[in-house]
């Protein structure tokens, strides 16, 4: 791997906790902890991300709720990986329009 390349690998995911949303009926919210291994410019780093997740599950069994919350975490991670994989300078950054 070259000095300018980077690697981003998800090592594990686990649902830390979840419960019903306080105001929206049928919505479950929770936190998923993701362990990540990253290589960047010759440096290897392991770290954890705690992602806030939600799912519209209604009253489903615990396994289905956890699966839906993990799916939401996977969508968030795919967005992060997509941004991570783009070469520098090719990201579309939205800048605020200057007031004139």
Secondary structure, 3 states (H helix, E strand, C coil): CCCCCEEEEEEEEEEEEEEECCCCCCEEEEEEEEEEEEEECCEEEEEEEEEEEEEECCCCCHHHHHHHHHHHHHHHHHHHHHHHHCCCCCCCCCCCCCCC
